[in-house]
């Protein structure tokens, strides 16, 4: 602006100077340069005009006045602009503050709406919780009343005690061929076809299989401790009989303790089912799967023992298990014909040592060792196991036995006596799978080995002897197939077929299953024994004379059902019927004229009934 004013003032000053110069030139001559004579004429004297300097000064003053006015206007404009800017800034600040306040008000409104919604939700939740709490309190009260009035278990100092598994049974058994047994069947005692007792039947009623079970469980930081005791009345005392009062004694079925670590390791010791017995859940004690029969000897071909053992097992993700056990051993008496007698295997029980004086006990070298793996891939339960057995006897090579006129004498010397050892064992497995939405179950199990006869349900022979007295383990095979159906929740149907087999092992006429054994009298029914312990009063049946063949196999086909009349909080009431067909075959020998081929066998048909009440 100042530059414009300066230019305007310069322009005015230059214009004024040009005007003054023109006036001076006009006064001195005309345009041609000639002097012009002017005639003096009388005129009135004009007032004197201001000089150029004065005009310029005046012009300068005017310009300065205008410049000052312009400056003042400029200052006023600047002041107005600043005032406008200040007003604009104030307006913007007021607008921002108003916007902030509006946002705060909007946020406060949203917060209030959220708070109202949360409050409504809290009120709704409070109502729901109140209803749920009332229901929970009522349920807790009901459960407390149930536990007080109908307890599932007894709680004692942090330990849970349960009698689940206990039952009372009224059972009967009928056999077409008598064996002189109770509810339990001695499979190798199936009478031969031409024996005395094969010609007569038997019936018994019993409550001895009734069972009492007590399980105690306690939880600590890193493990679960369990103790289990199971008993029945199938024990036999010296004075036990059926004459008037059935005076049978309690029998220890199971009695074991267990520490189950949270890491999956389990340590179990006591009397329990052998690790060779099939289970339904990993290798867990208490999940053993038994044939669904009433007969307490179960079924031919079933692999089991129930004895002392110490077991260690490990669970890997509820899919795979491994385990090993050391279990009490026992060698069944050597079986066969013409066996040497210059050996010592064991002795009758020492009554003072709390063994049964009427039973034989082997001098065991070591416990039976069993290793097992189980896996559950999602479509069944499967197991593979191995058994190692250790046999021994003491041999007296200089013993001489002579029999003259029915009198046996032993001579010779103990010089050179020594202990003989041999190893036996076998491998086995089982598989179980459900079909048709778990309505049908198929199962197969078995054991093959040398000297494993005691693990088959028939307790068939383990070993025989060589002519020099050394132990010769026998080849054994046991197998059992099962089909079970559950058409309804109340009804269980089953059919089993299994058998226990023992192979021949002979050395001339010595050993097991020798074809030189005299079998000529197997088809002749003998008279009752005149040398019975009861004085020959007709209570001791006899087997045919000259029929000394050894057992080849025992086979059983069993079928039956269980029906639950009631199953609920008060326990379970069930009834069952079982039928079994047995066949016991002997190895053939020298037949003679009355028994061509020398073979012999026994068959039997048996029926059981049972009515059981189980504690809840």
C-alpha positions as CSV (number, residue, x, y, z in Angstrom):
1,X,0.0,0.0,0.0
2,X,2.8,2.4,0.9
3,X,4.5,1.8,-2.5
4,X,1.3,2.7,-4.3
5,X,1.0,6.0,-2.4
6,X,4.6,6.8,-3.2
7,X,4.1,6.2,-6.9
8,X,0.9,8.3,-6.9
9,X,2.7,11.2,-5.2
10,X,5.6,11.0,-7.8
11,X,3.1,11.0,-10.6
12,X,1.4,14.1,-9.3
13,X,4.8,15.9,-8.7
14,X,5.9,15.2,-12.3
15,X,2.6,16.4,-13.7
16,X,2.9,19.7,-11.8
17,X,6.4,20.3,-13.0
18,X,5.5,19.7,-16.7
19,X,2.6,22.2,-16.4
20,X,4.9,24.8,-15.0
21,X,7.4,24.3,-17.8
22,X,4.8,24.7,-20.5
23,X,3.6,28.0,-19.1
24,X,7.1,29.3,-19.1
25,X,7.7,28.5,-22.8
26,X,4.5,30.1,-23.9
27,X,5.4,33.4,-22.3
28,X,8.7,33.7,-24.2
29,X,7.6,33.1,-27.8
30,X,5.3,31.4,-30.2
31,X,5.6,28.1,-31.6
32,X,8.0,29.3,-34.4
33,X,10.4,30.9,-32.0
34,X,9.8,34.4,-33.2
35,X,9.5,37.1,-30.7
36,X,6.1,38.4,-30.4
37,X,5.6,41.9,-29.5
38,X,2.8,42.4,-27.3
39,X,1.1,45.5,-27.0
40,X,0.7,46.8,-23.6
41,X,-2.8,47.2,-22.9
42,X,-4.3,48.5,-19.8
43,X,-5.8,45.7,-17.8
44,X,-6.7,45.1,-14.4
45,X,-4.0,43.6,-12.2
46,X,-4.9,39.9,-11.5
47,X,-4.3,38.5,-8.1
48,X,-0.9,36.8,-7.7
49,X,-1.0,33.0,-8.1
50,X,0.8,30.7,-5.7
51,X,4.2,29.7,-6.7
52,X,5.1,26.2,-7.9
53,X,6.9,25.4,-4.7
54,X,3.9,26.4,-2.8
55,X,1.8,24.1,-4.9
56,X,4.2,21.3,-4.6
57,X,4.3,21.9,-0.9
58,X,0.6,22.0,-0.7
59,X,0.4,18.9,-2.9
60,X,2.9,17.2,-0.6
61,X,0.9,18.1,2.4
62,X,-2.3,16.8,0.7
63,X,-0.5,13.7,-0.3
64,X,0.8,13.2,3.2
65,X,-2.7,13.8,4.5
66,X,-4.1,11.3,2.1
67,X,-1.3,8.9,2.9
68,X,-2.0,9.3,6.6
69,X,-5.7,8.8,6.0
70,X,-4.9,5.7,4.0
71,X,-2.6,4.5,6.7
72,X,-5.3,5.1,9.2
73,X,-7.8,3.3,7.1
74,X,-5.2,0.5,6.7
75,X,-4.7,0.4,10.4
76,X,-8.4,0.4,10.9
77,X,-8.8,-2.4,8.4
78,X,-6.0,-4.4,10.1
79,X,-7.7,-3.8,13.5
80,X,-11.0,-4.9,12.0
81,X,-9.3,-7.9,10.4
82,X,-7.6,-8.9,13.7
83,X,-10.9,-8.3,15.5
84,X,-12.6,-10.5,12.8
85,X,-9.9,-13.1,13.1
86,X,-10.2,-13.1,16.9
87,X,-14.0,-13.3,16.6
88,X,-13.5,-16.2,14.1
89,X,-11.1,-18.0,16.4
90,X,-13.4,-17.4,19.3
91,X,-16.3,-18.7,17.2
92,X,-14.2,-21.7,16.1
93,X,-13.2,-22.4,19.8
94,X,-16.9,-22.0,20.8
95,X,-17.9,-24.3,18.0
96,X,-15.2,-26.9,19.0
97,X,-16.3,-26.6,22.6
98,X,-19.9,-26.9,21.6
99,X,-19.0,-30.0,19.4
100,X,-17.0,-31.5,22.3
101,X,-19.9,-30.8,24.7
102,X,-22.2,-32.4,22.1
103,X,-19.9,-35.4,21.7
104,X,-19.6,-35.7,25.5
105,X,-23.4,-35.4,25.8
106,X,-23.8,-38.0,23.0
107,X,-21.2,-40.3,24.8
108,X,-23.0,-39.7,28.1
109,X,-26.3,-40.5,26.4
110,X,-24.7,-43.7,24.9
111,X,-23.2,-44.6,28.3
112,X,-26.5,-44.0,30.0
113,X,-28.2,-46.2,27.4
114,X,-25.5,-48.9,27.9
115,X,-25.8,-48.6,31.6
116,X,-29.6,-49.0,31.3
117,X,-29.1,-52.0,29.1
118,X,-26.5,-53.5,31.4
119,X,-28.8,-52.8,34.4
120,X,-31.7,-54.5,32.6
121,X,-29.4,-57.5,31.8
122,X,-28.2,-57.5,35.4
123,X,-31.8,-57.5,36.6
124,X,-32.6,-60.3,34.1
125,X,-29.5,-62.3,35.1
126,X,-30.4,-61.7,38.8
127,X,-33.8,-63.1,38.1
128,X,-32.3,-66.1,36.3
129,X,-29.7,-66.6,39.0
130,X,-32.3,-66.4,41.6
131,X,-34.4,-69.0,39.8
132,X,-31.3,-71.1,39.2
133,X,-30.1,-70.6,42.8
134,X,-33.5,-71.7,44.1
135,X,-33.4,-74.7,41.8
136,X,-29.8,-75.5,42.8
137,X,-30.7,-75.2,46.5
138,X,-33.7,-77.4,46.0
139,X,-31.5,-79.9,44.0
140,X,-28.8,-79.8,46.7
141,X,-31.4,-80.3,49.4
142,X,-32.8,-83.2,47.4
143,X,-29.4,-84.7,47.0
144,X,-28.6,-84.3,50.6
145,X,-31.8,-85.9,51.6
146,X,-31.1,-88.7,49.1
147,X,-27.6,-89.2,50.4
148,X,-28.9,-89.3,54.0
149,X,-31.9,-91.5,53.3
150,X,-30.6,-93.5,50.3
151,X,-26.8,-93.1,50.3
152,X,-24.9,-94.5,47.3
153,X,-21.7,-94.7,49.4
154,X,-20.5,-94.2,52.9
155,X,-18.2,-91.3,53.6
156,X,-15.7,-91.9,56.4
157,X,-12.9,-89.4,57.1
158,X,-12.5,-88.4,53.5
159,X,-12.8,-92.0,52.2
160,X,-15.7,-93.2,50.1
161,X,-16.9,-96.7,50.9
162,X,-19.2,-98.5,48.5
163,X,-20.8,-102.0,48.5
164,X,-21.6,-101.9,44.8
165,X,-21.0,-105.4,43.3
166,X,-22.5,-107.2,46.2
167,X,-25.4,-109.6,45.5
168,X,-27.4,-112.4,47.1
169,X,-28.1,-115.4,44.9
170,X,-30.4,-118.4,45.0
171,X,-29.1,-120.8,42.3
172,X,-29.7,-124.4,41.2
173,X,-27.8,-126.8,39.0
174,X,-28.9,-130.0,37.2
175,X,-26.4,-132.3,35.5
176,X,-27.3,-135.2,33.3
177,X,-24.2,-137.0,34.4
178,X,-23.2,-136.5,38.0
179,X,-19.8,-135.1,38.9
180,X,-20.4,-134.7,42.7
181,X,-20.0,-130.9,42.5
182,X,-21.8,-127.8,43.6
183,X,-22.6,-124.7,41.4
184,X,-18.9,-124.9,40.3
185,X,-18.1,-127.5,37.6
186,X,-14.8,-129.4,37.4
187,X,-14.4,-129.5,33.6
188,X,-11.8,-132.3,33.7
189,X,-14.2,-134.3,35.9
190,X,-16.8,-134.7,33.2
191,X,-17.6,-138.4,33.6
192,X,-16.6,-140.8,30.9
193,X,-19.5,-142.4,29.0
194,X,-19.2,-145.7,30.8
195,X,-18.3,-144.6,34.3
196,X,-20.7,-145.1,37.2
197,X,-21.7,-141.5,37.6
198,X,-22.4,-140.9,33.9
199,X,-25.4,-143.2,34.4
200,X,-27.1,-141.0,37.0
201,X,-28.0,-137.3,37.2
202,X,-27.7,-134.8,40.1
203,X,-29.5,-131.7,41.3
204,X,-28.2,-129.1,43.9
205,X,-29.6,-125.8,45.1
206,X,-27.2,-123.3,46.7
207,X,-26.7,-119.8,47.9
208,X,-23.0,-120.0,48.2
209,X,-22.1,-117.9,45.2
210,X,-23.7,-114.8,47.0
211,X,-21.0,-112.1,47.1
212,X,-20.0,-109.3,49.4
213,X,-17.9,-106.5,47.9
214,X,-16.5,-103.4,49.6
215,X,-14.6,-100.7,47.8
216,X,-12.8,-97.8,49.6
217,X,-11.5,-94.8,47.6
218,X,-9.6,-91.8,48.8
219,X,-8.2,-88.8,46.9
220,X,-5.0,-87.0,47.7
221,X,-3.0,-84.3,45.8
222,X,-1.5,-86.4,43.1
223,X,-3.2,-89.8,43.2
224,X,-6.2,-91.9,44.0
225,X,-5.9,-94.7,46.6
226,X,-8.2,-97.7,46.3
227,X,-8.8,-100.7,48.5
228,X,-11.0,-103.6,47.4
229,X,-12.3,-106.7,49.2
230,X,-14.6,-109.3,47.5
231,X,-15.7,-112.5,49.1
232,X,-18.2,-115.4,48.7
233,X,-19.1,-118.6,50.4
234,X,-17.5,-121.1,48.0
235,X,-14.7,-122.0,50.4
236,X,-14.7,-125.5,51.9
237,X,-13.7,-126.2,55.5
238,X,-12.8,-129.7,56.8
239,X,-16.3,-130.1,58.3
240,X,-18.3,-128.4,55.5
241,X,-21.2,-130.5,54.2
242,X,-24.8,-130.3,53.0
243,X,-26.2,-132.7,55.7
244,X,-28.4,-130.2,57.6
245,X,-26.7,-126.8,57.9
246,X,-24.6,-125.8,55.0
247,X,-21.5,-125.0,57.0
248,X,-19.3,-123.5,54.2
249,X,-16.7,-120.8,54.9
250,X,-16.0,-117.4,53.5
251,X,-13.6,-117.4,50.5
252,X,-11.3,-114.6,49.6
253,X,-12.0,-113.8,46.0
254,X,-10.1,-110.5,45.7
255,X,-8.2,-108.4,48.2
256,X,-6.0,-105.7,46.8
257,X,-4.8,-102.1,47.2
258,X,-3.9,-99.6,44.5
259,X,-2.2,-96.2,44.0
260,X,-3.3,-94.5,40.8
261,X,-1.1,-91.5,40.0
262,X,-2.5,-88.5,38.0
263,X,0.3,-89.1,35.5
264,X,-1.3,-92.4,34.4
265,X,0.8,-94.8,36.4
266,X,-0.9,-97.4,38.6
267,X,0.6,-99.7,41.2
268,X,-1.6,-102.6,42.4
269,X,-0.8,-105.4,44.8
270,X,-2.8,-108.2,46.5
271,X,-5.1,-111.0,45.4
272,X,-6.7,-110.1,42.1
273,X,-7.5,-111.3,38.6
274,X,-4.4,-112.2,36.6
275,X,-3.1,-109.6,34.1
276,X,-3.8,-112.4,31.5
277,X,-7.6,-111.9,32.2
278,X,-9.3,-109.7,29.6
279,X,-10.5,-106.2,30.7
280,X,-12.9,-103.8,29.1
281,X,-11.2,-100.5,30.0
282,X,-7.4,-100.3,29.6
283,X,-5.8,-102.6,32.1
284,X,-7.9,-101.3,35.0
285,X,-8.7,-103.6,38.0
286,X,-12.4,-104.1,38.3
287,X,-13.2,-104.0,34.6
288,X,-12.4,-107.6,33.9
289,X,-14.9,-109.1,31.5
290,X,-16.1,-112.6,32.4
291,X,-18.4,-115.0,30.6
292,X,-21.9,-114.1,31.5
293,X,-22.6,-117.6,32.7
294,X,-23.9,-118.7,36.2
295,X,-21.3,-121.5,36.6
296,X,-18.6,-120.1,38.9
297,X,-15.9,-122.0,36.9
298,X,-17.0,-119.9,33.9
299,X,-16.5,-121.5,30.5
300,X,-14.0,-123.9,28.9
301,X,-11.4,-121.9,27.0
302,X,-11.6,-118.8,29.3
303,X,-8.1,-117.6,30.2
304,X,-7.8,-116.5,33.9
305,X,-6.4,-117.0,37.3
306,X,-7.3,-115.1,40.5
307,X,-4.3,-115.0,42.8
308,X,-1.6,-112.9,44.4
309,X,0.0,-110.4,42.0
310,X,1.9,-107.1,41.9
311,X,1.1,-105.1,38.9
312,X,2.4,-101.9,37.3
313,X,0.6,-100.2,34.4
314,X,0.7,-97.0,32.4
315,X,-2.0,-95.2,30.6
316,X,-1.1,-93.2,27.4
317,X,-3.9,-90.9,26.5
318,X,-6.8,-93.3,27.2
319,X,-5.9,-95.1,23.9
320,X,-2.9,-97.3,24.7
321,X,-1.8,-99.1,27.9
322,X,1.2,-101.2,28.9
323,X,1.5,-103.3,32.1
324,X,3.6,-106.0,33.7
325,X,3.0,-108.2,36.7
326,X,4.6,-110.8,38.9
327,X,2.1,-113.4,40.0
328,X,2.0,-116.4,42.3
329,X,3.0,-119.6,40.5
330,X,1.8,-123.1,40.9
331,X,2.7,-126.2,39.0
332,X,-0.2,-128.7,38.5
333,X,0.9,-132.3,39.3
334,X,2.7,-134.0,36.5
335,X,0.2,-135.9,34.3
336,X,0.8,-138.9,32.1
337,X,1.3,-142.6,32.3
338,X,4.2,-144.7,33.8
339,X,5.8,-141.5,35.2
340,X,9.0,-141.9,37.2
341,X,8.8,-141.4,41.0
342,X,12.4,-140.4,41.7
343,X,11.5,-136.7,41.8
344,X,10.4,-134.0,44.3
345,X,8.1,-131.3,43.0
346,X,6.4,-130.1,46.1
347,X,4.5,-131.3,49.1
348,X,1.1,-131.5,50.8
349,X,0.2,-128.4,52.6
350,X,1.8,-127.7,56.0
351,X,-1.2,-127.2,58.3
352,X,1.0,-125.3,60.8
353,X,2.1,-123.0,57.9
354,X,-1.6,-122.3,57.1
355,X,-1.8,-124.5,54.0
356,X,-4.4,-127.1,53.4
357,X,-3.0,-130.5,54.5
358,X,-5.1,-132.3,51.8
359,X,-3.8,-130.3,48.8
360,X,-0.5,-130.3,47.0
361,X,1.7,-127.2,46.7
362,X,4.7,-126.9,44.3
363,X,8.1,-125.6,45.3
364,X,8.1,-122.6,43.0
365,X,11.3,-121.3,41.6
366,X,10.0,-117.8,40.8
367,X,6.7,-116.0,40.2
368,X,4.9,-116.2,36.8
369,X,5.8,-113.0,34.8
370,X,3.2,-111.4,32.5
371,X,3.5,-108.4,30.2
372,X,0.6,-107.0,28.4
373,X,-0.5,-104.1,26.0
374,X,-4.0,-103.0,25.4
375,X,-5.3,-100.5,22.9
376,X,-8.7,-98.9,22.1
377,X,-8.7,-97.3,18.7
378,X,-12.3,-96.3,19.0
379,X,-13.9,-99.4,17.6
380,X,-13.3,-102.0,20.3
381,X,-10.9,-103.2,22.9
382,X,-7.8,-105.3,22.0
383,X,-5.1,-106.9,24.0
384,X,-1.8,-108.8,23.5
385,X,0.1,-110.5,26.3
386,X,2.9,-112.9,27.1
387,X,3.5,-115.3,30.0
388,X,6.8,-116.6,31.3
389,X,6.8,-119.7,33.6
390,X,9.6,-121.4,35.5
391,X,9.4,-125.0,36.5
392,X,11.8,-127.1,38.6
393,X,12.1,-130.4,40.5
394,X,14.7,-132.3,42.4
395,X,15.8,-135.6,40.8
396,X,17.3,-138.6,42.6
397,X,19.0,-140.6,39.8
398,X,20.1,-143.4,42.2
399,X,16.7,-144.2,43.5
400,X,15.4,-147.7,42.8
401,X,11.7,-148.5,43.1
402,X,10.6,-152.1,43.0
403,X,7.1,-153.7,43.4
404,X,6.7,-157.3,44.4
405,X,3.4,-158.8,45.1
406,X,1.8,-155.4,45.3
407,X,4.3,-154.1,47.8
408,X,6.5,-151.2,46.6
409,X,9.9,-150.6,48.1
410,X,12.4,-147.8,47.5
411,X,16.1,-148.4,47.7
412,X,19.2,-146.7,46.4
413,X,21.0,-143.6,47.6
414,X,20.6,-139.8,47.4
415,X,24.1,-139.4,46.0
416,X,24.1,-137.4,42.8
417,X,20.7,-135.7,43.4
418,X,20.3,-132.4,41.6
419,X,17.7,-129.7,40.9
420,X,16.3,-129.6,37.3
421,X,14.9,-126.4,35.8
422,X,13.0,-125.6,32.7
423,X,11.1,-122.6,31.3
424,X,7.7,-122.5,29.8
425,X,5.3,-119.7,28.7
426,X,3.0,-118.6,26.0
427,X,1.4,-115.7,24.1
428,X,-2.2,-114.7,24.0
429,X,-4.6,-112.0,23.0
430,X,-8.2,-110.9,22.9
431,X,-10.5,-108.6,20.9
432,X,-14.0,-107.3,21.6
433,X,-16.1,-105.1,19.4
434,X,-19.7,-103.9,19.4
435,X,-22.1,-103.8,16.4
436,X,-25.6,-102.5,15.6
437,X,-25.4,-99.5,17.9
438,X,-23.9,-101.6,20.7
439,X,-26.8,-104.1,20.6
440,X,-24.5,-107.0,19.6
441,X,-20.9,-107.7,20.9
442,X,-18.4,-110.1,19.3
443,X,-15.4,-111.3,21.3
444,X,-12.5,-113.7,20.9
445,X,-9.7,-114.6,23.2
446,X,-7.0,-117.2,23.5
447,X,-3.7,-118.4,24.8
448,X,-1.1,-120.7,23.1
449,X,2.0,-121.9,24.9
450,X,4.1,-124.5,26.7
451,X,3.1,-125.3,30.3
452,X,0.2,-122.8,30.4
453,X,-2.5,-125.3,31.2
454,X,-3.4,-123.8,34.6
455,X,-4.5,-120.6,32.9
456,X,-7.3,-122.3,31.0
457,X,-10.6,-122.7,32.8
458,X,-10.3,-126.5,32.6
459,X,-7.0,-126.5,34.7
460,X,-5.7,-129.0,32.3
461,X,-2.1,-130.4,32.7
462,X,1.0,-128.1,32.6
463,X,3.8,-130.6,32.5
464,X,4.8,-134.3,32.3
465,X,8.1,-136.1,33.1
466,X,10.8,-137.7,31.0
467,X,11.9,-141.2,32.0
468,X,14.9,-139.7,33.8
469,X,12.6,-137.4,35.9
470,X,13.3,-134.1,34.0
471,X,10.3,-131.8,33.4
472,X,8.8,-131.7,30.0
473,X,6.3,-128.8,29.5
474,X,3.1,-129.7,27.6
475,X,1.8,-127.8,24.6
476,X,-1.4,-126.0,25.6
477,X,-4.1,-124.1,23.7
478,X,-7.2,-122.3,25.1
479,X,-9.7,-120.3,23.1
480,X,-13.2,-118.8,23.7
481,X,-15.6,-117.1,21.3
482,X,-18.6,-115.1,22.5
483,X,-21.6,-113.5,21.0
484,X,-23.8,-111.3,23.3
485,X,-27.0,-109.4,22.4
486,X,-28.9,-106.8,24.2
487,X,-32.2,-106.3,22.3
488,X,-33.6,-104.3,25.3
489,X,-32.1,-102.6,28.3
490,X,-33.5,-105.4,30.5
491,X,-32.5,-108.5,28.5
492,X,-29.0,-109.9,27.8
493,X,-28.5,-113.0,25.6
494,X,-25.3,-114.8,25.3
495,X,-23.7,-117.8,23.6
496,X,-20.1,-119.1,24.2
497,X,-18.0,-121.8,22.6
498,X,-14.6,-122.6,23.9
499,X,-12.1,-125.3,24.7
500,X,-8.9,-126.2,26.4
501,X,-6.4,-128.5,24.6
502,X,-3.3,-130.3,25.7
503,X,-0.9,-132.0,23.3
504,X,0.8,-135.3,23.5
505,X,4.4,-135.6,24.7
506,X,5.6,-139.1,25.4
507,X,8.7,-141.2,25.5
508,X,7.7,-144.7,24.8
509,X,5.1,-145.6,27.4
510,X,6.3,-142.8,29.6
511,X,4.8,-139.3,29.4
512,X,1.5,-137.7,28.4
513,X,-0.9,-139.2,25.8
514,X,1.2,-142.3,25.1
515,X,-0.4,-144.5,22.4
516,X,0.8,-147.5,24.4
517,X,-1.6,-146.7,27.3
518,X,-4.1,-149.5,28.0
519,X,-7.6,-148.3,26.9
520,X,-9.2,-151.7,26.6
521,X,-11.7,-151.2,29.5
522,X,-13.1,-147.8,28.6
523,X,-16.5,-149.3,27.4
524,X,-17.2,-151.3,30.5
525,X,-19.1,-149.9,33.5
526,X,-17.3,-150.8,36.7
527,X,-18.8,-151.6,40.1
528,X,-18.7,-149.0,42.9
529,X,-15.4,-148.8,44.6
530,X,-15.0,-151.2,47.5
531,X,-12.1,-149.2,48.9
532,X,-13.9,-145.9,49.3
533,X,-13.1,-143.7,52.2
534,X,-16.6,-144.2,53.5
535,X,-16.2,-148.0,53.8
536,X,-17.5,-148.9,50.4
537,X,-21.0,-147.8,51.1
538,X,-21.8,-146.8,47.6
539,X,-20.8,-143.1,47.8
540,X,-17.6,-143.3,45.7
541,X,-18.2,-143.9,41.9
542,X,-15.5,-145.5,39.8
543,X,-14.1,-144.9,36.4
544,X,-13.7,-147.9,34.0
545,X,-10.6,-150.0,34.7
546,X,-7.9,-150.1,32.0
547,X,-8.9,-146.7,30.7
548,X,-6.0,-144.6,31.7
549,X,-5.8,-142.3,28.7
550,X,-4.9,-138.6,29.4
551,X,-7.2,-135.7,28.6
552,X,-6.9,-134.3,25.1
553,X,-9.4,-131.5,25.3
554,X,-12.5,-130.2,27.1
555,X,-15.0,-128.3,25.0
556,X,-18.1,-126.4,26.1
557,X,-21.0,-124.8,24.3
558,X,-23.0,-122.6,26.7
559,X,-26.0,-120.4,26.1
560,X,-28.4,-118.4,28.3
561,X,-29.9,-115.1,29.3
562,X,-30.2,-112.6,32.1
563,X,-33.4,-110.6,32.6
564,X,-33.6,-107.5,34.9
565,X,-37.0,-107.4,36.5
566,X,-35.9,-104.1,38.1
567,X,-32.9,-101.9,37.8
568,X,-32.8,-98.5,39.5
569,X,-31.9,-96.6,42.7
570,X,-33.0,-99.5,44.8
571,X,-30.6,-101.9,43.2
572,X,-31.2,-104.6,40.6
573,X,-33.3,-107.8,40.6
574,X,-32.4,-110.2,37.8
575,X,-33.0,-113.8,36.8
576,X,-31.1,-116.1,34.5
577,X,-30.9,-119.6,33.0
578,X,-27.9,-121.2,31.5
579,X,-27.5,-124.4,29.5
580,X,-24.1,-126.1,28.7
581,X,-23.1,-129.0,26.6
582,X,-19.6,-130.5,27.5
583,X,-17.4,-133.0,25.7
584,X,-14.3,-134.3,27.3
585,X,-11.9,-136.3,25.0
586,X,-9.0,-138.6,25.9
587,X,-6.0,-139.3,23.9
588,X,-6.3,-142.8,22.3
589,X,-4.2,-145.7,23.3
590,X,-4.0,-149.4,23.0
591,X,-7.6,-150.4,22.3
592,X,-7.7,-154.2,22.7
593,X,-10.8,-156.1,21.5
594,X,-13.4,-154.3,23.5
595,X,-12.4,-150.8,22.5
596,X,-11.0,-150.8,18.9
597,X,-8.9,-147.6,18.4
598,X,-8.7,-147.0,22.1
599,X,-10.5,-143.7,22.2
600,X,-12.8,-142.6,25.1
601,X,-14.8,-139.5,25.9
602,X,-17.4,-138.1,28.2
603,X,-20.4,-135.8,27.5
604,X,-22.7,-134.0,29.8
605,X,-25.8,-131.7,29.6
606,X,-26.1,-129.1,32.4
607,X,-28.7,-126.5,33.4
608,X,-28.4,-123.7,35.9
609,X,-30.9,-121.1,37.2
610,X,-30.2,-118.0,39.2
611,X,-32.2,-115.3,41.0
612,X,-30.0,-112.4,42.2
613,X,-30.5,-109.2,44.1
614,X,-27.7,-106.7,43.6
615,X,-27.1,-103.8,46.0
616,X,-27.3,-100.4,44.3
